[in-house]
């Protein structure tokens, strides 16, 4: 299914599932308490906040026209995953695994361990990484950027 808001979307739930679309012409805030496997498209023309106390696995697009804030215990952005905004801020309590695209004019990533592997791309006009361990490594003959 598709959920479209003209101005604002606010979702507070234990869990969210499905491969539909969450769209807002304005801002969007999604707060979850369980793991979230994102297989649809989530986009806001304004600001987007998506946070869970569980793990987040992104297999599609999470995009914001302005600022994007993602928070999770662990985040896996798969090769098909795209996380992008004018300002992209990701705060992960434990491990961020990236084989997809993370992009923003300003990109700020915080994680205890950051694994950018193979097809992983992390871009930003301004890029800030705050991590205890950074692994930027090739996989299957492809080097991460």
N, C-alpha and C positions, 0 to 999 in steps of 0.2 A: 504494500500500500504506500501511499504518499500522504505526508502531513505537511501542509503549507500554511504559514502565518504571514499576514501582511505586515505586522510590526514586531511581534515578540513571541518566542516560544520558551516556556519554562516547563521542564519535566523533572520531577523528583520521584524516583522509584527504586525498588530493590534491584530490578533487572530490566533489561530492554533486549528484545530479540527481533529477528526478521531481517530481510534484505531490502526493505523499502527505502524511501527517501524521507529525510527530515530537512525541510527547507524553511528559511525565514528571509523575508525581504528586509528585516531589521536585525535584531539581536536574538541570540539563542543561548539558553543555559540548560544543561543536562547534568543531573547529579544522580549517581547510582551507588549502590552499596555492594553489588556483586560483580563478578567478572563480566566483561562485555566483549563479545566477538562481533566486530563491526563489519558487516558484509554489504551494506547499502551505501548510499551517498548522504552525507550530512554537510549542509552548507548554509551560511548566513551572510547576507550582504554587509552586515555590521559586525559586531563582536560575537564570538562564539566561545563559550566555556563548556568543556566536557570533562567531568571528573568522576572517578570511581575509587572506592577504597579497595577494590579488587584489581584484577589484571585486565588490560586492554589489548586486544589483538585486532589490528586494523588491516583489512584486506581490500579496502576501496578508498574513497576520497573523503577527507575531512578538511573543509575549506572555509575561510572567512575573508570577507572583503577588507576588514580592518584588523582587529586583534584576535588572536586565537590562543586560548589557554587550555592545555591538556594536563590532567593530573591522574596518576595511577600508581599502584604498587609496582607493577612491571608493565612495560609497553613493548609490544612487538609490532613493528610496521613492516609488513610483508613486501615482497618484490612488487606486488600489484598495488600496494598502499601508497597514498599521497596525502601528506599533511602540509597545508600551505596557507599563508595569510600575509597581509602586509607586515604584521608583527606576530611571530610565532614563538610562544613560550611553552616549553614542556618541562614538567617537573615530575620525575619518577623516583619513588622511594628506593627501589633496588636496581633493576637492570632495564636498560633500553636497548633492544635489539632492532637494528635497522638494516633492511635489504631493499627498501623502497626509497621514496623521495620525501625529504623534510626540507621545506623552503620558506623563506620569508625575507622581506626587506631587512628586518631585524630578527635574527633567529637566536634564541637563548635556550640551551638545553642543560638540565640539571639531572644527574643520576649518579648513583654509587658506581655503577659500571655502565659504560657506553660501548656497545659493539656495533660498528659500522662495517658491514661485511659485503663482499662481492658486488652486487648491483646497487648497494647502498649509496645514496647521495644526500649530503647535507649541505645546503646552500644558504647564503645570506649576504646581503650587501654589508651587513655587520653581523658577525658570528661570535657568540660567546658560549663556551663549553665549560661547565663546572662538573667535574667528575673525579672520582678516586682512581679509576682505571679507564683508559681509552684504548680500545682495540680497533684499529682501522686496517682491515686486512682483506686480502684477495680470497676469492672462493671460486673454484671451477674455472680458473684462468681469467677471472674478471676482478679488477681492482676497485675497491671502494674509493669514493671521492669525498 
